[in-house]
Amino acid sequence: METIITLTTDFGVEDAYVAALKGVILSINPRATMVDICHHVEAQNIAQGAFVLMTACPYFPDGTIHVAVVDPEVGGGRRAIVIKTERAVFIGPDNGVLSYAALPASWEGWPRESVWSELPPGLECFEITDPRYWRHPVSPTFHGRDVFAPVAAHISTGVPLREFGRAVSSIHVLPLPRPEALEGGDLLGHVLHIDHFGNIITDIQREDLPPEKFRLEVGERSIASLGQTYCEADGLTALIGSSGHLEIALKNGSAARFLGVKIGGRVRLVRD
């Protein structure tokens, strides 16, 4: 059966880990079509993995299977789950890495902090507990290869989700990334992702921008206007990128390297 299976991990591409996942999938379903979303998620950064998956999965056809493995507690007590939405299936550790992609952004139940939460209507979730669908022996350090990859492959061949384990009604949910409102109407944004070009992607979105003039403060630097494209300014520029989030870019350079900014850093929006 021809099915699309996407892979999002923090494995990098210097080692054989990603290839091992693909080999397991192809051994079960040689007709599977695999697409790499990203393998350069910052190591153990669950929130960044969740954001990267969220920005890509809406563009895939209905029925796509998404595997996300950013799993610092692999081999520990965290659950392995599979979530079915109206359009897709998501497989990974129950640590929040699936929450942004699988749960609707319009859901009113988004928590303010990382918590266990009841699923919104329209979703099904199953805990992955049946070892018949795993690769054996199972390594306690590589569930991506031995649990998540074979489960994705079996789903792609038509195995019903209920075969993998019991239905569950709650999962681990990360809070939606949102800027913090400060006194005087300023906003404190946070760096969610730094892309291949060194563009700094924040949790500030278009609807957060004030109608009046504002400037962005990043470290000791200030950016006074909002552009439309990456090529408008000779130096640093701010713009709303293709993900709908406010970005800071540097023409012909890396804004992140120039500013010394890392994921989790802060950006202040100041009303003038």
C-alpha positions in Angstrom: 0.0 0.0 0.0 1.4 3.4 -1.0 1.3 5.8 2.0 3.2 8.9 2.9 5.2 8.6 6.2 7.0 11.7 7.4 9.9 11.8 9.9 10.8 14.6 12.3 13.6 13.9 14.8 16.5 15.4 16.6 18.8 12.6 15.3 20.8 14.7 12.9 22.1 13.2 9.6 25.7 12.5 10.6 24.8 9.0 12.0 22.8 6.0 10.8 19.8 6.6 13.1 17.5 8.1 10.4 18.5 5.4 7.9 17.7 2.7 10.4 14.1 4.1 10.8 13.7 4.1 7.0 15.0 0.6 6.7 12.6 -0.7 9.3 9.7 0.9 7.6 10.6 -0.3 4.1 11.1 -3.9 5.5 7.5 -3.9 6.5 6.0 -1.8 3.7 8.4 -1.5 0.7 5.8 0.7 -1.1 5.8 3.4 1.6 6.8 6.9 0.6 9.0 8.6 3.2 9.5 12.3 3.5 12.0 13.9 5.9 10.5 17.0 7.6 13.5 17.8 9.8 16.3 15.9 11.6 18.1 18.9 13.0 15.7 19.7 15.8 17.9 20.9 18.7 18.7 17.8 20.8 16.0 17.0 23.3 14.1 20.2 22.5 10.5 18.9 22.5 8.9 22.3 21.9 11.0 23.0 18.9 10.2 19.6 17.4 6.5 20.3 18.0 6.7 23.6 16.3 8.6 22.3 13.3 6.1 19.4 12.8 3.2 21.9 13.1 4.6 24.2 10.4 4.9 21.3 7.9 2.1 18.8 8.4 -0.9 21.0 7.1 0.6 20.8 3.6 0.5 17.0 3.3 -2.3 15.0 1.7 -5.1 13.5 3.9 -4.1 10.1 5.3 -0.4 11.0 5.9 1.3 9.3 8.8 3.6 11.6 10.8 6.3 10.2 13.0 8.0 12.6 15.5 10.8 11.4 17.7 12.2 14.0 20.1 12.4 11.7 23.1 14.7 12.6 26.0 12.9 10.1 28.3 13.2 7.2 25.9 13.2 3.9 27.9 11.7 5.7 30.9 8.1 5.9 32.0 6.6 8.1 29.2 4.0 6.5 27.0 4.2 5.9 23.3 1.0 7.0 21.5 -0.7 7.2 18.1 -3.2 10.0 17.5 -5.8 10.0 14.7 -7.3 13.3 13.5 -9.6 14.0 10.6 -6.7 14.4 8.2 -3.7 12.5 9.5 -2.1 10.1 12.0 0.6 11.1 14.4 3.0 8.7 16.2 5.5 9.5 18.9 6.3 9.7 22.6 3.6 11.2 24.8 5.7 14.2 25.8 4.0 17.0 23.9 5.9 16.7 20.7 2.7 15.8 18.8 0.4 18.3 20.5 0.8 21.4 18.3 0.3 19.4 15.1 -2.5 17.0 16.3 -4.6 19.4 18.3 -6.5 22.3 16.7 -5.0 25.7 17.3 -8.6 26.9 17.9 -9.1 24.5 20.8 -10.2 26.4 23.9 -8.5 23.9 26.2 -4.9 24.9 25.5 -3.1 25.0 28.9 -0.8 27.7 30.2 1.8 25.2 31.1 2.8 21.6 30.2 0.1 19.3 31.6 -1.9 16.2 31.0 -5.1 17.2 29.3 -8.3 15.6 28.0 -8.4 15.3 24.2 -10.7 17.7 22.3 -13.6 16.2 20.4 -12.9 14.5 17.1 -9.6 12.9 18.0 -8.7 9.3 18.8 -5.6 8.3 20.7 -4.2 4.8 21.5 -1.3 3.9 23.7 1.2 1.7 21.9 1.6 -1.4 24.1 1.2 -4.5 21.8 4.7 -5.9 21.1 3.5 -7.8 18.1 4.0 -4.6 16.1 7.5 -3.8 17.4 10.9 -4.7 16.2 12.7 -7.2 18.5 14.8 -7.0 20.5 13.7 -3.5 21.6 16.5 -1.3 22.5 15.7 0.9 25.6 17.6 3.7 23.9 16.1 3.6 20.4 12.3 3.4 20.4 12.3 5.4 17.1 13.7 2.3 15.3 12.1 -0.4 17.4 8.6 0.9 18.2 7.6 4.1 16.3 9.0 3.2 12.9 7.4 -0.4 12.8 4.1 0.9 14.1 4.0 3.6 11.4 4.8 0.9 8.8 2.1 -1.4 10.1 -0.5 1.4 10.1 0.5 2.2 6.5 -0.4 -1.4 5.5 -3.9 -1.0 7.0 -3.6 -2.4 10.6 -6.4 -0.7 12.6 -5.2 1.7 15.4 -7.0 -0.2 18.1 -4.7 -3.2 17.5 -1.7 -1.3 18.9 -3.1 -0.8 22.4 -5.9 0.6 24.6 -7.7 3.8 23.8 -6.7 6.8 26.0 -8.6 10.0 26.6 -5.8 12.3 27.7 -2.3 13.2 26.5 0.6 15.4 27.4 0.0 18.9 26.0 2.4 21.7 25.6 1.1 25.3 26.0 0.8 27.1 22.7 3.8 29.4 22.2 2.6 32.9 23.0 4.4 36.2 23.8 4.1 37.6 27.3 2.2 40.9 27.8 4.2 43.5 29.7 3.2 46.7 31.4 2.7 49.5 29.0 1.6 47.3 26.2 5.0 45.9 25.3 5.4 42.2 24.4 8.1 39.8 25.4 8.5 37.2 22.6 10.5 34.0 22.6 12.6 32.4 20.0 10.9 29.1 18.8 13.2 28.2 16.0 16.3 29.2 14.0 16.1 28.1 10.4 18.9 27.0 8.1 19.4 30.6 7.0 19.9 31.8 10.5 16.5 33.6 10.6 15.1 34.0 14.1 11.5 32.8 14.3 9.5 34.0 17.4 6.2 33.3 19.0 4.9 36.7 18.0 2.3 36.5 15.3 0.7 39.0 12.9 -2.3 39.5 15.1 -0.1 40.4 18.1 1.4 43.4 16.3 0.1 46.8 17.5 -1.4 49.3 14.9 0.9 52.0 16.0 4.7 52.2 15.5 6.9 49.8 17.4 10.4 48.6 17.5 12.0 45.3 18.3 14.8 45.0 20.8 17.1 42.0 20.6 20.0 42.2 23.0 21.6 45.6 22.4 20.1 45.9 18.9 16.9 47.7 17.8 14.9 47.1 14.7 12.5 50.0 13.9 10.3 48.8 11.1 8.6 45.8 9.7 9.5 44.7 6.2 7.8 42.5 3.7 10.7 40.5 2.2 14.2 39.3 3.3 15.9 41.6 0.7 14.4 44.9 1.7 17.1 46.0 4.2 20.9 46.0 4.0 21.1 44.9 7.6 18.7 43.4 10.1 15.1 43.3 9.2 11.9 42.0 10.8 9.0 40.5 8.9 6.1 38.1 9.1 7.4 34.9 7.6 5.6 32.1 5.8 4.7 30.4 9.1 2.8 33.5 10.1 5.3 34.3 12.9 7.5 37.3 13.3 11.0 36.7 12.1 14.3 38.6 12.3 16.6 38.2 9.4 19.9 39.5 8.1 20.4 40.0 4.4 23.2 37.7 3.1 23.9 36.5 6.7 22.7 34.8 9.8 20.7 37.0 12.1 21.1 34.4 14.9 24.9 34.3 14.6 25.1 38.0 14.3 23.0 38.7 17.4 24.2 35.7 19.4 20.6 34.5 19.8 19.7 30.9 20.5 16.4 29.0 20.7 14.6 30.1 23.9 16.0 33.6 23.7 13.9 36.7 24.1 12.7 39.4 21.8 11.0 42.5 23.1 8.4 44.4 21.1 8.3 48.0 22.3 5.5 50.4 21.4 6.8 53.8 20.4 
